[in-house]
Amino acid sequence: MEQYTGHFMQHLPYLRRYARALTGTNGRGDALVTRTLEWYLEADEAETGRGGDLSRGTLYRHLNELQDEEGAPPAVAPYHPVESALMTLEETDRRLYLLVNLEDLPVGDAAIVLGIAPEEAMERLNHARERVRARLTATILIVEDDAIIAYDLAETVRGMGHIVCGNAATMDEALSLAAEHRPTLALMDIRLADGDNGLEVARELRARRFLPVIFVTAFPDDLAKHGLEHLGPVIPKPFTRDQIEQAITRAVFMPQPEDARETAQPH
């Protein structure tokens, strides 16, 4: 029995990782792994392969079967953008994506786990990757009255594979573009044309709908002076493209705060 348990335990970290992603919570994932261990120890050797080398694919397959028996989606709504993107996939495609991209299984092995042909698995995986990539593409509004800086920011955004929905130099332009395109992120200067202030723009956008803002400004102390540090992180000018890219990546992949989820929904 100890020998069998040892065979199982060498796969345990991978099984827990997959099961947690499959079910959506740590608790349900661990419960699924426990049930798989019970099955492995109680079923006959022909069914489990216990007499020889234990295949991780066999265990993944049984985890899937147990999940199908429960017939339940993840217990809580996913709040991370990657999880949300995966939940838009058909269940077979979601599991295929997890097995290949999270568990590093070759596509052929993942196809065996899911009981589909390798050619179908590759086609499904390509579709899933494209759909997840599209869901993770941010639509970014640039609020900057200096044309050269705005151009540089736009080139950085596009170089990352995201979409620039427009550039605004004033508060009215920013609010109009935000209403029309519903961006997922704004890069915001503080001192704008016509005497407008990016802090007021950010507060107005926050009042209308939750929109993450990254301030890119030569006046980084202005937020602290007005007690508005909560409006977003600050990148001082002059900036580097690496600073902008890192800030955008953090913003795009950061789960939305709970109190913003309702206001983020379209009405």
Secondary structure, 3 states (H helix, E strand, C coil): CHHHHHHHHCCHHHHHHHHHHHHCCHHHHHHHHHHHHHHHHHCCHHHHCCCCCCCHHHHHHHHHHHHHHHCCCCCCCCCCHHHHHHCCCCHHHHHHHHHHHHCCCCHHHHHHHHCCCHHHHHHHHHHHHHHHHHHCCCEEEEECCCHHHHHHHHHHHHHCCCEEEEEECCHHHHHHHHHHHCCCEEEECCECHHHCEHHHHHHHHHHHCCCCEEEEECCCCHHHHCCCHHHCCEEECCCCHHHHHHHHHHHHHCCCCHHHHHHHCCC
